[in-house]
Amino acid sequence: MDSRTLRSLEYDKIKEMLSAETACSLGKARVAGLSPAVSREHVAEQLALTTEARRAMEDFGPLPFGGLTDVSTHAKRARVGAVLSGEELNQVGDALRCARRVAEHSQRVRECCRLLGRIGAGLHDHAELETTIRDSLNDEGEVMDSASPELARLRRQVRRLRERIMGEIDKILNSPRTARVLRERLSTVRAGRYCIPIKIQFRGEFAGIIHDRSDSGATVFMEPEAVVGSGNDLRQAEFDEQHEVERILKELSASVGASAEAILADLETLGELDLISARAKLSALMDAAPPELDETGYLCLIQARHPLLVGDVVPIDVYLGREFTALLITGPNTGGKTVTLKTVGLLCLMAQSGLHIPADPGSRLPVFRQVFADIGDEQSIEQSLSTFSSHMTQIVDILRQMGSGALVLLDEIGAGTDPTEGSALARAILETLVRRGAASMATTHYNELKTFAYTHPGIENASVEFDPETLRPTFRLVIGTPGSSNALEIAERLGLERPMIDRARDYIGDAALSVEEIIRRMEEAQRALERERAAAEEARTELEELGNRYRSELGKLAERKDDALRAGYEQASNIIHKAEQQAAGIIAKLQSQRRQSGTTEAARRDLAELREAVAQEQSAALPEEPAPPPPDLRPGDLVSVPRLGRQGVVVKPPADGKVEVAVGSMRVEVGVNEVEMTEQFETEESRDMAGRLRLAKAFETTGEIHLRGLTVEEAVTELEKYLDDAFLAGRTSVRIVHGKGTGALRHGIHRYLETHSQVKSFTIAERGAGGEGVTIVDL
């Protein structure tokens, strides 16, 4: 696409809006390299992906990109043997966790979003590496004791040695014999050795090694002789500890390097998904819709809005490509002619970039191989180009580059020079565009071009509507009618004297005035048609309301009819019941006879037939009773399944009208309306099965969940399922590891816990057990 055209149509501003909706630098890099495509298949696929991503976002929530950063540099460095820092390894771990969660999300949406699910299915499984990094490093990237048994042993040794040294130093500080030589009763660390401050004049009396001196020179910092041996042991243990930490970081980095190719491929996939997700978010923000791609070159925009305009934007309807391929727009200045050109051009660029467009569903767009726009006056002072020369230079370039399947947008065609010559050039340019098969739109003020469009096949007039009563444009585009400048009417209403208006009309000439008069009458006829159409629309709306009211009354009447039928059949049933009693009495009398006659048998048969006929008629006539609402089911609920004649326990929350229930030793999926809540199990088998389910949950559900690096929304989703499982497992207390960070995730989790019915209380963990990075929950 032509770079000047992209600049004129403000395509970069759309990219800025799109970039603002991305989750990380991976998506922003994709947006920076975005340009309109010219392959119809590619455009169709990208539009379909945007549609699927918006549907998935609305039905399943946004893609979980929390914690994702571009770690491609880390992976490449690790691939060539570099040792990553703890912070860099944490970033890699967060990226792997994000990839896993995005893959899980793609799995959930696979049924309804086939293309999106296929991209997510390409993400690799890094569960082992992700777990190793998470178990080895804390939030700050420091290697934890749990990273290796050797590191845990060395750190215990370091702590014991420090405690032994501090014990000896405390004895020295509290000894009356050293009080005289001490500058202060405290200890400090100098050059990695534990020292106490000694007055300079007593340095010879105190047994120890000098490691430092104060700025004033009045104090020396000496390591007591009694702790020198332990200090040496401590330094050796610290060196060993540091060596073990470096070994662990090197080992983790090597693991990242071994998976570098898969990680880099996943980052590419995540960047692509971030771009698709951003397109879906921008679609929702603009209330946009996907256009239908037309193979015949037909362009039809319904209620299209310029995406960069704010406030009360007037939508326009534009079409070309069937009866005509060129549209000539006329009308007063500031009436919206240029905005119409920019709207059409920018929406075409957006669609060919995979973006939904701010227009109503049903809009159609071709995939243009080229889009050219000469809009505005970009004359160069250095080149001494006039307005006319600037426009003509650009048009010459367009005609030289233009091939088949092009869209050309020309603002004020032929302007900036003598009107006669300018309009002649404009006619020749428009004829050339039509002859070479381009779709084109142009704006003008020339009257000659208005009549030219009526006589030339393939070109249609259009105008931006102007209200002569208010002297304001309405910004509506009217195709089929040329516009008028309305200069004389505006001048007269603004107070210019009538004689000058009449003199101006004389100067214009009869021919020009007759054209203006024709245009004025056409505009009046158009407005009259619009008023009639509005009245017809109002009548249609009123008719729809009457129809709805009629259907509502008809429904009420049907309900009253059903009630009457039910009451009638109840009365009939009572009558038949009495008749049966009477018939039974007759039969009893007949049966008391010594011999049973044929009359008795006939009476029995008649009675049976009568009973069956009444039952069938009642069943056919009476309406079915409405089905009861489905029960509110949660994991662990006790239910009975009447269809199976068994009882069971809900295993998973309902989804798509189905619920999974553990019945005996098997799990079955039944409709939510096929189960009934129950307070307790009626059989020993059911009680044993519930116990086994709780025991299984107790083994599957740990007492701790890690939510670091997630957004609040993602964390709450994970936490809700975890608390259900923990409650079902019979746990009374759990740990939530959310990290310290800015505190936003911790506050969001606490707000959720305050509303959870299974949470008894919660509090921040003690300093030694995680502090503000961990929350303890009592269930």
C-alpha positions in Angstrom: 0.0 0.0 0.0 1.1 3.5 -0.8 2.7 5.1 2.3 1.3 8.6 1.6 -2.2 7.1 1.3 -1.8 5.3 4.7 -0.7 8.7 6.2 -3.6 10.6 4.6 -6.2 8.1 5.8 -4.6 8.1 9.3 -4.0 4.4 9.4 -1.2 4.9 11.9 -3.8 6.2 14.4 -5.8 3.0 14.1 -2.6 1.1 14.8 -2.0 3.2 17.9 -5.5 2.4 19.2 -4.8 -1.3 18.4 -1.4 -1.2 20.2 -3.1 0.2 23.3 -5.2 -3.0 23.5 -2.2 -5.4 23.4 -1.0 -7.2 26.6 2.7 -7.1 26.1 5.6 -6.1 23.8 5.1 -9.2 21.7 1.7 -8.0 20.5 2.9 -4.4 20.2 5.7 -5.6 17.8 3.1 -7.4 15.7 1.0 -4.2 15.5 4.0 -2.1 14.5 4.6 -4.4 11.5 0.9 -4.6 10.6 -0.2 -3.5 7.1 -3.3 -4.2 4.9 -3.2 -7.5 3.1 -4.2 -8.0 -0.5 -4.9 -11.8 -0.4 -8.7 -12.5 -0.1 -8.0 -15.8 1.7 -5.7 -14.2 4.2 -8.1 -11.3 4.9 -11.0 -13.8 5.4 -9.0 -15.9 7.8 -7.9 -12.9 9.9 -11.4 -11.5 10.1 -12.7 -14.9 11.1 -10.0 -15.1 13.9 -11.1 -11.6 15.1 -14.7 -12.8 15.2 -13.8 -16.0 17.1 -11.6 -14.0 19.6 -14.4 -11.6 20.4 -16.9 -14.5 20.8 -14.4 -16.3 23.1 -13.8 -13.1 25.1 -17.5 -12.5 25.7 -18.3 -16.2 26.5 -15.1 -17.4 28.3 -13.2 -14.2 29.2 -10.1 -12.6 27.7 -7.0 -14.7 26.9 -4.9 -15.0 30.2 -1.8 -13.0 29.2 -1.0 -12.1 32.9 2.8 -12.1 33.6 3.8 -12.3 29.9 7.0 -10.5 28.8 9.2 -11.0 25.8 11.9 -13.4 27.0 13.3 -14.2 23.6 16.6 -12.6 24.4 16.9 -14.7 27.6 16.1 -17.9 25.6 18.7 -17.0 22.9 21.4 -16.3 25.5 20.6 -19.5 27.4 20.8 -21.4 24.1 24.5 -20.4 23.7 25.4 -21.3 27.3 24.9 -18.0 29.1 23.8 -18.2 32.8 20.6 -16.2 33.5 20.0 -14.3 36.7 17.2 -15.4 39.0 15.0 -12.4 37.9 15.5 -13.4 34.2 14.6 -17.1 35.0 11.5 -15.9 36.8 10.5 -14.0 33.7 11.0 -17.1 31.7 8.9 -19.1 34.2 6.1 -16.5 34.0 6.1 -16.7 30.2 5.9 -20.5 30.4 3.0 -20.3 32.9 1.2 -17.8 30.6 1.7 -20.2 27.6 0.2 -23.1 29.6 -2.8 -21.0 30.7 -3.4 -19.7 27.1 -3.2 -23.3 25.9 -5.8 -24.4 28.5 -8.0 -21.4 27.5 -7.7 -22.4 23.8 -8.7 -26.0 24.7 -11.9 -24.6 26.4 -12.9 -22.5 23.4 -11.9 -25.1 20.7 -15.5 -26.3 20.1 -16.9 -22.8 19.2 -13.6 -21.2 18.0 -11.9 -23.7 15.7 -9.3 -21.4 14.2 -8.3 -19.9 17.5 -8.2 -23.3 19.2 -5.9 -24.6 16.4 -3.4 -21.8 17.0 -3.4 -22.3 20.8 -3.0 -26.1 20.3 0.5 -25.4 18.8 1.8 -24.2 22.2 4.4 -26.6 23.8 4.2 -28.3 27.2 6.8 -26.8 29.5 5.2 -28.0 32.8 8.4 -29.6 34.2 10.6 -26.6 33.5 7.9 -24.2 34.8 7.6 -26.2 38.0 11.3 -26.4 38.5 11.8 -22.7 38.2 8.8 -22.0 40.5 10.1 -24.4 43.2 13.7 -23.0 43.0 13.2 -19.2 43.0 11.2 -16.8 45.1 9.4 -13.7 43.8 12.6 -11.6 43.9 14.5 -14.2 41.9 16.5 -15.5 44.9 17.4 -19.2 45.0 15.4 -20.9 47.8 16.6 -23.6 50.2 14.2 -26.0 48.4 16.2 -25.8 45.2 18.6 -28.6 46.3 19.3 -30.6 49.4 22.9 -29.4 49.4 21.9 -25.8 49.4 19.5 -26.4 52.3 22.4 -28.1 54.2 24.9 -25.3 53.5 22.4 -22.6 54.6 21.7 -24.4 57.8 25.5 -24.6 58.5 25.8 -20.8 57.7 23.0 -20.0 60.2 24.6 -22.2 62.9 28.0 -20.5 62.5 26.5 -17.1 62.6 24.7 -17.9 65.7 27.9 -19.3 67.3 29.9 -16.1 66.3 27.2 -13.8 67.6 27.0 -15.7 70.9 30.8 -15.2 71.4 30.6 -11.5 70.4 27.7 -10.9 72.8 29.8 -12.4 75.7 32.7 -10.0 74.8 30.4 -7.0 74.5 28.8 -7.7 77.9 32.2 -8.5 79.7 33.3 -5.8 82.2 36.9 -6.3 81.1 36.2 -5.0 77.6 33.9 -2.1 78.5 36.8 0.3 78.7 38.1 -0.4 75.2 34.8 -0.4 73.4 33.7 2.6 71.4 30.1 1.3 71.3 28.4 -1.8 72.6 27.5 -3.2 69.1 28.8 -5.5 66.4 29.2 -4.8 62.7 30.4 -6.6 59.5 33.5 -5.5 57.8 34.9 -7.3 54.7 32.6 -10.2 55.5 33.9 -10.6 59.1 32.1 -9.9 62.3 33.8 -7.0 64.2 33.4 -4.7 67.2 34.4 -1.0 67.4 37.6 -0.5 69.5 39.0 2.8 70.6 42.2 3.5 68.6 44.3 3.9 71.7 43.4 0.4 73.0 43.9 -1.6 69.8 47.0 -3.1 71.3 45.2 -4.3 74.4 42.4 -6.1 72.5 43.2 -9.5 71.0 41.9 -9.6 67.4 42.4 -8.7 63.8 41.8 -5.1 62.4 39.6 -5.1 59.3 38.6 -1.4 59.0 39.0 2.0 60.5 36.5 4.9 60.9 36.7 8.1 58.8 37.9 10.1 61.8 40.5 7.5 62.6 39.4 7.3 66.3 37.9 3.8 65.9 39.2 0.5 64.5 36.9 -2.4 63.7 38.5 -5.6 65.1 37.4 -9.2 64.7 37.9 -10.8 68.2 40.5 -13.5 68.3 37.9 -15.9 69.9 35.7 -15.9 66.7 38.4 -15.9 64.0 38.2 -19.7 63.5 34.5 -19.7 63.3 34.7 -16.7 61.0 36.9 -18.7 58.7 34.5 -21.6 58.8 31.6 -19.1 58.0 33.4 -17.6 55.0 34.1 -21.1 53.6 30.5 -22.1 54.1 29.3 -18.9 52.4 31.6 -19.5 49.5 30.2 -23.1 49.2 26.7 -21.7 49.4 27.4 -19.2 46.6 29.0 -21.9 44.5 25.8 -24.1 44.9 23.6 -21.1 44.0 25.6 -20.5 40.8 25.4 -24.2 40.0 21.6 -24.2 40.4 21.3 -21.0 38.2 23.5 -22.6 35.6 21.5 -25.8 35.6 18.2 -23.9 35.3 19.7 -21.8 32.4 20.8 -25.0 30.7 17.3 -26.3 30.9 16.0 -23.1 29.4 18.6 -23.3 26.6 17.6 -26.9 25.8 14.0 -25.7 25.4 14.9 -22.5 23.6 13.6 -23.4 20.2 10.2 -24.4 21.6 10.1 -21.3 23.8 10.9 -19.0 20.9 8.2 -20.7 18.8 5.7 -20.2 21.7 6.6 -16.5 22.0 5.8 -16.1 18.3 2.4 -17.9 18.8 1.7 -15.7 21.9 2.5 -12.6 20.0 0.1 -13.6 17.2 -2.6 -14.4 19.8 -2.0 -11.1 21.6 -2.6 -9.3 18.2 -5.8 -11.2 17.6 -7.0 -10.6 21.1 -6.2 -6.8 20.7 -8.3 -6.8 17.5 -11.2 -8.4 19.4 -11.0 -5.8 22.2 -10.9 -2.9 19.7 -13.9 -4.4 17.9 -15.9 -4.4 21.2 -14.6 -0.8 22.0 -15.8 0.5 18.6 -19.0 -1.6 18.6 -17.7 -2.9 15.2 -18.7 -5.8 13.0 -17.0 -8.0 10.5 -17.7 -7.0 6.8 -18.7 -9.6 4.2 -16.0 -9.9 1.6 -17.3 -9.4 -1.9 -15.7 -11.1 -4.9 -17.5 -8.9 -7.5 -16.0 -5.6 -6.5 -19.2 -4.3 -4.8 -18.7 -1.9 -1.9 -21.6 -1.3 0.5 -21.2 0.3 3.9 -24.3 0.5 6.1 -24.3 3.1 8.8 -20.6 3.5 8.7 -18.8 5.7 11.2 -15.3 7.2 11.1 -13.5 5.4 13.9 -11.4 8.4 15.0 -14.4 10.8 15.4 -15.8 11.3 18.9 -19.1 12.5 20.1 -22.4 12.3 18.2 -21.1 10.9 14.9 -23.6 10.8 12.0 -23.3 7.4 10.2 -23.4 7.2 6.4 -24.5 4.7 3.8 -22.2 4.3 0.8 -22.3 1.9 -2.1 -20.6 1.5 -5.5 -19.4 -1.2 -7.8 -22.6 -2.4 -9.5 -24.5 0.2 -11.5 -21.6 2.6 -11.2 -17.9 2.5 -10.2 -17.3 6.2 -9.6 -19.0 8.4 -7.1 -18.8 12.2 -7.4 -19.7 14.0 -4.1 -20.7 17.7 -4.0 -21.9 20.0 -1.3 -20.9 22.9 0.9 -17.6 23.2 2.7 -17.4 21.5 6.2 -20.4 19.3 5.1 -18.6 16.0 5.4 -17.3 15.3 1.9 -13.7 14.7 3.0 -14.8 12.7 6.0 -16.8 10.4 3.7 -13.7 9.7 1.6 -11.6 9.1 4.7 -14.3 6.8 6.2 -14.5 4.6 3.1 -10.7 4.4 2.7 -9.9 3.8 6.3 -12.5 1.1 6.7 -11.2 -0.7 3.7 -7.7 -0.6 5.2 -9.0 -1.8 8.6 -10.8 -4.8 7.0 -7.8 -5.8 5.0 -5.8 -5.7 8.3 -8.1 -8.3 9.9 -10.0 -5.6 11.9 -13.8 -5.3 12.3 -15.2 -2.1 11.0 -17.5 0.4 12.7 -20.5 -0.3 10.5 -23.7 -2.3 10.7 -23.6 -6.1 10.0 -24.3 -6.8 6.3 -21.7 -4.3 5.0 -19.7 -5.6 2.1 -16.2 -4.8 1.0 -14.0 -6.0 -1.8 -10.3 -6.8 -1.1 -8.5 -4.0 -3.0 -5.1 -4.8 -4.4 -4.2 -1.1 -4.1 -5.7 1.9 -2.3 -4.7 5.5 -3.3 -5.8 8.7 -1.7 -5.1 12.3 -2.6 -6.6 14.2 0.3 -5.6 17.6 1.7 -3.0 20.0 0.5 0.5 18.6 1.2 2.4 21.0 -1.1 6.1 21.4 -0.4 7.5 24.9 0.1 11.0 23.6 -0.7 9.7 22.4 -4.1 7.7 25.5 -4.7 4.6 23.5 -5.5 1.2 25.2 -5.6 -2.0 23.5 -4.5 -2.8 22.5 -8.0 0.7 21.2 -8.8 0.7 19.2 -5.5 -2.5 17.5 -6.3 -1.7 16.9 -9.9 1.7 15.4 -9.1 0.0 12.9 -6.7 -2.7 12.1 -9.3 0.0 11.5 -12.0 1.8 9.1 -9.6 -1.5 7.3 -8.8 -2.4 6.8 -12.5 1.2 5.5 -13.2 1.1 3.0 -10.3 -2.6 1.9 -10.6 -3.3 -1.6 -11.7 -6.5 -3.7 -11.6 -8.5 -3.9 -8.3 -7.7 -0.4 -7.1 -9.6 2.1 -4.9 -8.9 5.7 -5.7 -10.0 8.6 -3.5 -9.6 12.2 -4.8 -10.4 15.2 -2.7 -11.4 18.5 -4.6 -10.5 17.0 -8.0 -9.3 19.7 -10.4 -9.2 22.4 -7.7 -6.6 25.2 -7.4 -6.6 26.4 -11.1 -9.0 27.9 -13.6 -12.4 26.4 -13.1 -12.9 25.7 -16.8 -9.6 23.9 -17.2 -9.9 22.3 -13.8 -13.3 20.8 -14.5 -12.1 19.6 -17.9 -9.1 17.8 -16.3 -11.4 16.3 -13.7 -13.7 14.8 -16.3 -10.8 13.3 -18.2 -9.4 11.8 -15.0 -12.7 10.3 -13.9 -13.3 8.9 -17.4 -9.8 7.2 -17.2 -10.5 5.7 -13.8 -13.8 4.3 -15.0 -12.3 2.9 -18.2 -9.4 1.2 -16.3 -11.9 -0.5 -13.9 -10.9 1.3 -10.7 -13.4 2.0 -7.9 -13.2 5.7 -7.3 -14.7 8.5 -5.2 -14.1 12.2 -5.7 -15.3 15.5 -4.2 -15.8 18.8 -6.1 -17.5 22.1 -6.2 -17.7 22.4 -10.0 -21.2 22.6 -11.5 -20.0 21.2 -14.8 -19.0 17.9 -13.1 -22.5 17.6 -11.6 -24.1 17.5 -15.1 -21.2 15.3 -16.4 -22.0 12.6 -13.9 -25.6 12.5 -15.1 -24.6 11.9 -18.7 -21.6 9.6 -18.3 -22.3 5.9 -17.6 -20.5 4.4 -14.6 -20.4 7.7 -12.7 -23.1 8.7 -10.0 -23.7 11.9 -8.2 -23.9 12.1 -4.5 -24.1 15.0 -2.0 -23.7 15.8 1.6 -27.0 17.2 2.9 -27.4 20.8 3.9 -30.3 22.3 5.9 -31.1 25.7 4.4 -33.3 26.6 7.4 -30.6 26.2 10.0 -27.7 27.0 7.6 -26.0 23.9 8.9 -24.9 20.6 7.3 -26.6 17.4 8.4 -23.5 15.3 7.4 -25.8 12.7 5.7 -24.7 11.3 2.4 -27.4 11.2 -0.3 -26.5 9.1 -3.4 -28.2 10.0 -6.6 -28.6 13.7 -6.0 -25.9 16.4 -6.6 -25.3 19.0 -3.9 -25.4 22.7 -4.1 -22.9 25.2 -2.5 -25.9 27.3 -1.2 -23.6 30.3 -1.1 -26.3 32.9 -2.1 -28.8 31.5 0.4 -26.3 31.5 3.2 -25.2 35.0 2.4 -28.8 36.2 2.3 -29.7 34.6 5.6 -26.6 36.1 7.2 -27.8 39.6 6.3 -26.3 40.5 2.9 -28.6 43.1 1.2 -31.1 41.7 -1.3 -29.9 44.0 -4.2 -26.4 42.5 -3.9 -27.9 39.0 -3.9 -29.9 39.8 -7.1 -26.8 41.3 -8.8 -24.8 38.1 -7.9 -27.5 36.0 -9.5 -27.3 38.1 -12.7 -23.5 37.6 -12.8 -23.9 33.8 -12.4 -26.1 33.5 -15.6 -29.2 31.7 -16.5 -27.6 28.4 -17.3 -25.8 28.1 -14.0 -28.9 29.2 -12.1 -31.1 26.7 -13.9 -28.7 23.9 -12.8 -28.8 25.2 -9.3 -32.6 25.4 -9.4 -32.8 21.8 -10.6 -30.6 20.7 -7.8 -32.6 22.7 -5.3 -35.9 21.1 -6.5 -34.3 17.7 -6.4 -33.1 18.3 -2.8 -36.6 19.4 -1.8 -38.0 16.3 -3.4 -35.5 14.2 -1.6 -36.3 15.7 1.7 -40.0 15.1 1.0 -39.3 11.5 0.3 -37.3 11.2 3.5 -40.2 12.6 5.5 -42.6 10.2 3.8 -40.2 7.3 4.5 -39.9 8.4 8.2 -43.7 8.5 8.4 -43.9 5.0 6.9 -41.3 3.8 9.3 -43.3 5.2 12.2 -46.4 3.5 10.9 -44.5 0.2 10.6 -43.2 0.5 14.2 -46.8 1.2 15.4 -48.0 -1.8 13.5 -45.3 -4.0 15.1 -46.4 -2.8 18.5 -50.0 -3.6 17.8 -48.9 -7.0 16.6 -47.0 -7.6 19.8 -49.9 -6.5 21.8 -52.2 -8.8 19.9 -49.9 -11.8 20.4 -49.7 -11.0 24.1 -53.5 -10.9 24.4 -53.8 -14.1 22.4 -51.4 -15.8 24.7 -53.4 -14.7 27.7 -56.5 -15.9 26.0 -54.9 -19.3 25.4 -53.9 -19.5 29.1 -57.5 -18.8 30.1 -58.7 -21.4 27.7 -56.3 -24.0 29.2 -57.5 -23.1 32.7 -61.1 -23.6 31.6 -60.3 -26.9 29.9 -58.6 -28.1 33.0 -61.5 -27.1 35.2 -63.9 -28.8 32.8 -62.0 -32.0 32.7 -61.8 -32.1 36.5 -65.5 -31.7 36.7 -65.9 -34.5 34.0 -63.6 -36.7 36.0 -65.8 -36.3 39.1 -68.9 -37.2 37.1 -67.2 -40.3 35.6 -66.0 -41.3 39.0 -69.5 -41.2 40.4 -70.7 -43.1 37.3 -68.0 -45.8 38.0 -69.3 -46.1 41.5 -72.8 -46.6 40.3 -71.7 -49.1 37.6 -69.7 -51.0 40.2 -72.8 -51.3 42.3 -74.8 -52.6 39.4 -72.1 -55.2 38.6 -72.0 -56.2 42.3 -75.7 -56.9 42.2 -75.3 -58.9 39.0 -72.4 -60.9 40.4 -74.5 -61.9 43.4 -76.6 -63.9 41.1 -75.9 -67.6 41.0 -75.0 -67.6 37.3 -73.1 -64.8 35.5 -75.0 -63.7 32.4 -73.8 -62.2 29.2 -75.3 -58.9 30.3 -72.8 -58.7 33.2 -69.8 -59.3 30.9 -71.0 -56.6 28.5 -71.4 -54.1 31.3 -67.8 -54.8 32.4 -66.4 -54.3 28.9 -68.4 -51.0 28.4 -67.1 -49.7 31.7 -63.4 -50.5 30.8 -63.7 -48.9 27.4 -65.3 -45.8 29.0 -62.5 -45.4 31.5 -59.8 -45.8 28.8 -61.4 -43.3 26.5 -61.7 -40.7 29.3 -58.0 -41.1 30.3 -56.8 -40.7 26.7 -58.9 -37.6 26.1 -57.7 -36.0 29.3 -54.0 -36.7 28.4 -54.4 -35.2 24.9 -56.4 -32.1 26.0 -54.6 -31.0 29.1 -51.4 -28.9 28.7 -48.1 -30.3 30.1 -47.0 -29.0 33.5 -44.0 -26.6 33.2 -40.6 -28.2 34.1 -39.2 -27.2 37.4 -36.1 -25.0 37.3 -32.8 -26.8 37.4 -31.1 -27.1 40.9 -28.1 -24.9 41.8 -25.3 -27.5 41.9 -21.8 -27.3 43.2 -19.0 -29.9 43.6 -19.7 -32.0 46.7 -23.5 -31.7 46.6 -25.4 -34.9 47.4 -27.9 -35.7 44.7 -30.2 -38.6 43.5 -30.5 -39.6 39.9 -34.1 -41.0 39.6 -33.5 -42.3 36.0 -30.7 -44.6 37.4 -32.3 -45.2 40.7 -29.1 -44.3 42.4 -27.5 -41.5 44.5 -24.3 -39.8 44.0 -22.0 -36.8 44.5 -21.5 -33.8 42.1 -17.9 -33.9 40.8 -17.7 -30.8 38.5 -19.9 -27.7 38.2 -22.6 -27.8 35.5 -21.7 -26.8 32.0 -23.9 -26.6 28.9 -26.9 -28.1 30.8 -24.9 -31.2 31.9 -23.3 -32.2 35.2 -20.8 -34.9 36.1 -21.9 -37.1 39.1 -20.0 -39.9 40.9 -22.3 -42.8 41.2 -20.8 -45.9 42.9 -17.5 -46.7 41.2 -18.3 -44.8 38.0 -18.8 -41.2 36.8 -21.7 -40.3 34.6 -22.8 -37.2 32.8 -26.5 -36.4 33.1 -28.7 -33.3 32.5 -29.1 -30.9 35.4 -32.8 -31.5 35.3 -32.3 -35.2 35.7 -30.9 -34.9 39.3 -32.5 -33.9 42.6 -30.8 -32.4 45.6 -30.8 -34.6 48.7 -29.8 -34.0 52.4 -28.3 -37.4 53.2 -27.6 -40.7 51.5 -30.2 -43.5 51.9 -27.8 -46.5 51.4 -24.5 -47.6 52.8 -23.0 -47.9 49.3 -23.8 -44.2 48.6 -22.2 -43.2 51.9 -19.1 -45.2 51.0 -18.9 -43.7 47.5 -19.1 -40.2 49.0 -16.3 -41.0 51.4 -14.1 -42.3 48.6 -14.7 -39.2 46.6 -13.7 -37.0 49.5 -10.6 -39.2 50.1 -9.6 -38.8 46.4 -10.0 -35.1 46.6 -7.9 -35.1 49.8 -5.0 -36.8 47.9 -5.4 -34.6 44.7 -5.8 -31.3 46.5 -2.7 -29.8 48.1 -2.8 -27.3 51.0 -1.3 -24.5 48.8 -2.1 -22.7 45.5 0.3 -20.5 43.6 -1.3 -17.4 41.9 1.8 -15.3 41.2 2.0 -13.5 37.9 -1.8 -13.7 37.2 -4.3 -10.9 36.8 -7.0 -10.5 39.5 -9.6 -12.0 37.2 -7.4 -15.0 36.3 -6.5 -15.6 39.9 -10.1 -15.5 41.1 -11.1 -18.1 38.5 -8.3 -20.5 39.7 -9.0 -19.8 43.3 -12.8 -20.5 43.1 -12.2 -24.1 41.8 -9.4 -24.7 44.3 -11.5 -23.7 47.3 -14.3 -26.0 46.1 -11.8 -28.9 45.9 -10.2 -28.1 49.2 -13.7 -27.9 50.9 -14.6 -31.2 49.3 -11.3 -32.7 50.5 -12.1 -31.7 54.1 -9.3 -29.3 54.5 -9.8 -26.7 57.3 -6.9 -24.4 56.3 -5.1 -23.5 53.0 -2.2 -21.2 51.9 -2.6 -18.8 48.9 0.8 -17.7 47.4 0.1 -14.5 45.5 3.5 -12.7 45.9 4.1 -9.2 47.1 4.5 -7.1 44.0 2.3 -3.9 44.0 -0.3 -5.5 46.3 -3.1 -5.2 43.7 -3.4 -9.0 43.3 -3.4 -9.5 47.1 -6.2 -6.9 47.6 -8.3 -8.4 44.7 -8.0 -11.9 46.3 -8.9 -10.6 49.7 -12.0 -8.9 48.3 -13.1 -12.2 46.8 -12.4 -14.1 50.0 -14.6 -11.7 51.9 -17.6 -12.8 49.8 -16.9 -16.6 49.7 -19.4 -18.7 51.6 -16.9 -21.4 52.5 -14.3 -19.0 54.0 -14.4 -18.7 57.7 -11.5 -16.2 58.0 -8.1 -15.2 56.4 -5.0 -13.4 57.4 -1.5 -12.5 56.1 1.2 -15.2 56.9 3.8 -14.6 59.5 7.1 -13.1 58.3 9.0 -16.3 58.3 6.2 -18.1 56.4 5.9 -15.8 53.4 4.7 -12.5 55.0 2.7 -10.3 52.7 3.2 -12.7 49.8 1.0 -15.4 51.4 -2.5 -15.4 52.8 -3.7 -18.1 55.2 -7.4 -19.1 54.8 -9.5 -21.0 57.4 -12.5 -22.8 55.8 
